[in-house]
Amino acid sequence: MITTETLLIKLNVNPKELSKAKIMLLNDLVERYNHGYMRRSIYFSYEEVLIKEAKGIIYGYLPEIEGIIYED
């Protein structure tokens, strides 16, 4: 299990510099990660996908994650 605070520490991001909307998106992302609902990649671990998606939320871009497996 990971928390949003732990994720922000791993990314060296000060939570005070983020908007409430971004914090809410990160909370949702962490909740999906903790419940096993993350997108899967054949090249990256769940945690690596989590970090890439979190960076996308924080810095405002769509992360390029190779080998994503989309489920129906």
C-alpha positions in Angstrom: 0.0 0.0 0.0 1.2 3.5 -0.8 -0.2 6.9 0.2 -0.4 10.1 -1.8 2.1 11.6 0.6 4.6 8.8 0.0 4.2 9.2 -3.7 4.8 12.9 -3.6 8.0 12.3 -1.5 9.2 9.8 -4.1 8.7 12.4 -6.8 10.3 15.2 -4.7 7.1 17.3 -5.0 5.9 19.7 -2.4 2.1 19.1 -1.9 1.6 22.8 -1.1 2.6 23.7 -4.7 -0.2 21.5 -6.2 -3.8 22.5 -6.7 -6.6 20.8 -4.9 -7.7 19.3 -8.2 -4.3 17.7 -8.8 -4.3 16.3 -5.2 -7.7 14.8 -5.8 -6.5 13.2 -9.1 -3.4 11.8 -7.3 -5.6 10.5 -4.5 -7.8 8.7 -7.1 -4.7 7.3 -8.8 -3.2 6.0 -5.5 -6.5 4.4 -4.6 -6.7 2.6 -8.0 -3.1 1.5 -7.5 -3.8 0.1 -4.0 -6.8 -1.8 -5.2 -5.0 -3.2 -8.2 -6.9 -1.3 -10.9 -3.9 0.2 -12.6 -3.3 0.0 -16.3 -0.8 -2.8 -17.1 2.4 -2.6 -19.1 4.5 -5.5 -20.4 7.6 -3.4 -20.0 7.0 -1.6 -16.6 6.0 -2.7 -13.1 2.8 -1.4 -11.5 4.8 1.1 -9.4 6.6 2.4 -12.5 3.3 3.0 -14.2 2.0 4.7 -11.1 5.0 7.1 -11.1 4.7 7.8 -14.8 0.9 8.6 -14.5 1.5 10.7 -11.4 4.1 12.8 -13.2 1.6 13.3 -16.0 -0.9 14.6 -13.5 1.6 16.9 -11.7 3.2 18.3 -14.8 0.1 18.3 -17.0 0.9 15.9 -19.8 -0.2 12.5 -21.0 2.4 10.0 -20.1 3.8 7.7 -22.8 3.8 4.3 -21.3 5.0 1.6 -23.7 3.4 -1.8 -23.8 0.1 -0.8 -22.2 -2.4 -3.7 -22.1 -5.9 -2.4 -22.4 -8.6 -4.5 -20.8 -12.2 -4.7 -22.1 
